[in-house]
Amino acid sequence: MVIFFLIILTCSNYFNVFSQCGDNSQSVVYYQTQLDSLDGCEVFFGSLFINSENVYNLDPLNSLITVHGGLYILNTNISSLSPLSNLYNVSTIFIREIIY
């Protein structure tokens, strides 16, 4: 039992554990509160569509590193894309009609 615990402890040092969200499908965000619920997410599984004038701040995505799918930002009131600066891996990014 002790050997098994030591193996698990040793392996945990070699693998990063990321905060995960999404469900391998398309998630659509229509309200800022929906986007706020993704705060702290580092790996998103599925495509994320942010599509509404009710979204004005991408700060909840500042921890996002990987999107296993696409990231689509459409018809929003955001003023900065800087919260996406940690995004390293995404299959598609599409941005259209940002309304100030």
C-alpha positions as protocol buffer text, in pm:
chain_id: "A"
residue {
  index: 1
  type: MET
  ca { x: 0 y: 0 z: 0 }
}
residue {
  index: 2
  type: VAL
  ca { x: 285 y: 240 z: 82 }
}
residue {
  index: 3
  type: ILE
  ca { x: 453 y: 170 z: -253 }
}
residue {
  index: 4
  type: PHE
  ca { x: 128 y: 246 z: -438 }
}
residue {
  index: 5
  type: PHE
  ca { x: 96 y: 579 z: -253 }
}
residue {
  index: 6
  type: LEU
  ca { x: 456 y: 670 z: -337 }
}
residue {
  index: 7
  type: ILE
  ca { x: 398 y: 595 z: -705 }
}
residue {
  index: 8
  type: ILE
  ca { x: 88 y: 817 z: -709 }
}
residue {
  index: 9
  type: LEU
  ca { x: 272 y: 1094 z: -526 }
}
residue {
  index: 10
  type: THR
  ca { x: 569 y: 1073 z: -764 }
}
residue {
  index: 11
  type: CYS
  ca { x: 350 y: 1070 z: -1076 }
}
residue {
  index: 12
  type: SER
  ca { x: 154 y: 1373 z: -957 }
}
residue {
  index: 13
  type: ASN
  ca { x: 474 y: 1576 z: -975 }
}
residue {
  index: 14
  type: TYR
  ca { x: 512 y: 1495 z: -1345 }
}
residue {
  index: 15
  type: PHE
  ca { x: 158 y: 1571 z: -1458 }
}
residue {
  index: 16
  type: ASN
  ca { x: -8 y: 1911 z: -1431 }
}
residue {
  index: 17
  type: VAL
  ca { x: -363 y: 1906 z: -1308 }
}
residue {
  index: 18
  type: PHE
  ca { x: -568 y: 2170 z: -1487 }
}
residue {
  index: 19
  type: SER
  ca { x: -908 y: 2307 z: -1401 }
}
residue {
  index: 20
  type: GLN
  ca { x: -1139 y: 2171 z: -1670 }
}
residue {
  index: 21
  type: CYS
  ca { x: -1479 y: 2276 z: -1799 }
}
residue {
  index: 22
  type: GLY
  ca { x: -1704 y: 2217 z: -2098 }
}
residue {
  index: 23
  type: ASP
  ca { x: -1872 y: 1898 z: -2209 }
}
residue {
  index: 24
  type: ASN
  ca { x: -1724 y: 1823 z: -2554 }
}
residue {
  index: 25
  type: SER
  ca { x: -2012 y: 1997 z: -2729 }
}
residue {
  index: 26
  type: GLN
  ca { x: -2097 y: 2354 z: -2823 }
}
residue {
  index: 27
  type: SER
  ca { x: -2150 y: 2590 z: -2532 }
}
residue {
  index: 28
  type: VAL
  ca { x: -2316 y: 2924 z: -2603 }
}
residue {
  index: 29
  type: VAL
  ca { x: -2277 y: 3221 z: -2369 }
}
residue {
  index: 30
  type: TYR
  ca { x: -2551 y: 3485 z: -2388 }
}
residue {
  index: 31
  type: TYR
  ca { x: -2495 y: 3664 z: -2055 }
}
residue {
  index: 32
  type: GLN
  ca { x: -2195 y: 3793 z: -1862 }
}
residue {
  index: 33
  type: THR
  ca { x: -2296 y: 3579 z: -1563 }
}
residue {
  index: 34
  type: GLN
  ca { x: -2263 y: 3266 z: -1779 }
}
residue {
  index: 35
  type: LEU
  ca { x: -1911 y: 3371 z: -1878 }
}
residue {
  index: 36
  type: ASP
  ca { x: -1831 y: 3454 z: -1514 }
}
residue {
  index: 37
  type: SER
  ca { x: -1905 y: 3091 z: -1425 }
}
residue {
  index: 38
  type: LEU
  ca { x: -1600 y: 2989 z: -1634 }
}
residue {
  index: 39
  type: ASP
  ca { x: -1364 y: 3188 z: -1409 }
}
residue {
  index: 40
  type: GLY
  ca { x: -1058 y: 2976 z: -1331 }
}
residue {
  index: 41
  type: CYS
  ca { x: -1112 y: 2734 z: -1618 }
}
residue {
  index: 42
  type: GLU
  ca { x: -781 y: 2637 z: -1779 }
}
residue {
  index: 43
  type: VAL
  ca { x: -893 y: 2369 z: -2027 }
}
residue {
  index: 44
  type: PHE
  ca { x: -1226 y: 2393 z: -2208 }
}
residue {
  index: 45
  type: PHE
  ca { x: -1361 y: 2082 z: -2380 }
}
residue {
  index: 46
  type: GLY
  ca { x: -1582 y: 2168 z: -2678 }
}
residue {
  index: 47
  type: SER
  ca { x: -1643 y: 2486 z: -2872 }
}
residue {
  index: 48
  type: LEU
  ca { x: -1723 y: 2807 z: -2688 }
}
residue {
  index: 49
  type: PHE
  ca { x: -1952 y: 3061 z: -2853 }
}
residue {
  index: 50
  type: ILE
  ca { x: -1973 y: 3400 z: -2684 }
}
residue {
  index: 51
  type: ASN
  ca { x: -2257 y: 3568 z: -2869 }
}
residue {
  index: 52
  type: SER
  ca { x: -2438 y: 3860 z: -2710 }
}
residue {
  index: 53
  type: GLU
  ca { x: -2427 y: 4233 z: -2649 }
}
residue {
  index: 54
  type: ASN
  ca { x: -2478 y: 4137 z: -2283 }
}
residue {
  index: 55
  type: VAL
  ca { x: -2115 y: 4020 z: -2263 }
}
residue {
  index: 56
  type: TYR
  ca { x: -1878 y: 4308 z: -2188 }
}
residue {
  index: 57
  type: ASN
  ca { x: -1577 y: 4154 z: -2013 }
}
residue {
  index: 58
  type: LEU
  ca { x: -1359 y: 3853 z: -2095 }
}
residue {
  index: 59
  type: ASP
  ca { x: -1172 y: 3863 z: -1763 }
}
residue {
  index: 60
  type: PRO
  ca { x: -1319 y: 3528 z: -1650 }
}
residue {
  index: 61
  type: LEU
  ca { x: -1120 y: 3365 z: -1933 }
}
residue {
  index: 62
  type: ASN
  ca { x: -782 y: 3494 z: -1814 }
}
residue {
  index: 63
  type: SER
  ca { x: -685 y: 3144 z: -1689 }
}
residue {
  index: 64
  type: LEU
  ca { x: -782 y: 2973 z: -2014 }
}
residue {
  index: 65
  type: ILE
  ca { x: -489 y: 2789 z: -2174 }
}
residue {
  index: 66
  type: THR
  ca { x: -650 y: 2537 z: -2409 }
}
residue {
  index: 67
  type: VAL
  ca { x: -979 y: 2507 z: -2595 }
}
residue {
  index: 68
  type: HIS
  ca { x: -1040 y: 2161 z: -2742 }
}
residue {
  index: 69
  type: GLY
  ca { x: -1261 y: 2309 z: -3011 }
}
residue {
  index: 70
  type: GLY
  ca { x: -1317 y: 2660 z: -3134 }
}
residue {
  index: 71
  type: LEU
  ca { x: -1354 y: 2997 z: -2965 }
}
residue {
  index: 72
  type: TYR
  ca { x: -1608 y: 3225 z: -3133 }
}
residue {
  index: 73
  type: ILE
  ca { x: -1664 y: 3581 z: -3010 }
}
residue {
  index: 74
  type: LEU
  ca { x: -1957 y: 3745 z: -3187 }
}
residue {
  index: 75
  type: ASN
  ca { x: -2161 y: 4063 z: -3133 }
}
residue {
  index: 76
  type: THR
  ca { x: -2023 y: 4148 z: -2788 }
}
residue {
  index: 77
  type: ASN
  ca { x: -1948 y: 4469 z: -2601 }
}
residue {
  index: 78
  type: ILE
  ca { x: -1596 y: 4371 z: -2495 }
}
residue {
  index: 79
  type: SER
  ca { x: -1326 y: 4634 z: -2512 }
}
residue {
  index: 80
  type: SER
  ca { x: -1018 y: 4416 z: -2471 }
}
residue {
  index: 81
  type: LEU
  ca { x: -890 y: 4077 z: -2578 }
}
residue {
  index: 82
  type: SER
  ca { x: -605 y: 4087 z: -2327 }
}
residue {
  index: 83
  type: PRO
  ca { x: -772 y: 3833 z: -2093 }
}
residue {
  index: 84
  type: LEU
  ca { x: -704 y: 3576 z: -2366 }
}
residue {
  index: 85
  type: SER
  ca { x: -328 y: 3632 z: -2342 }
}
residue {
  index: 86
  type: ASN
  ca { x: -275 y: 3293 z: -2172 }
}
residue {
  index: 87
  type: LEU
  ca { x: -459 y: 3106 z: -2447 }
}
residue {
  index: 88
  type: TYR
  ca { x: -201 y: 2879 z: -2603 }
}
residue {
  index: 89
  type: ASN
  ca { x: -390 y: 2608 z: -2788 }
}
residue {
  index: 90
  type: VAL
  ca { x: -718 y: 2640 z: -2977 }
}
residue {
  index: 91
  type: SER
  ca { x: -830 y: 2495 z: -3309 }
}
residue {
  index: 92
  type: THR
  ca { x: -1015 y: 2807 z: -3433 }
}
residue {
  index: 93
  type: ILE
  ca { x: -1060 y: 3163 z: -3315 }
}
residue {
  index: 94
  type: PHE
  ca { x: -1325 y: 3372 z: -3485 }
}
residue {
  index: 95
  type: ILE
  ca { x: -1403 y: 3729 z: -3376 }
}
residue {
  index: 96
  type: ARG
  ca { x: -1672 y: 3943 z: -3539 }
}
residue {
  index: 97
  type: GLU
  ca { x: -1859 y: 4266 z: -3472 }
}
residue {
  index: 98
  type: ILE
  ca { x: -1731 y: 4381 z: -3138 }
}
residue {
  index: 99
  type: ILE
  ca { x: -1962 y: 4665 z: -3036 }
}
residue {
  index: 100
  type: TYR
  ca { x: -1813 y: 4945 z: -2825 }
}
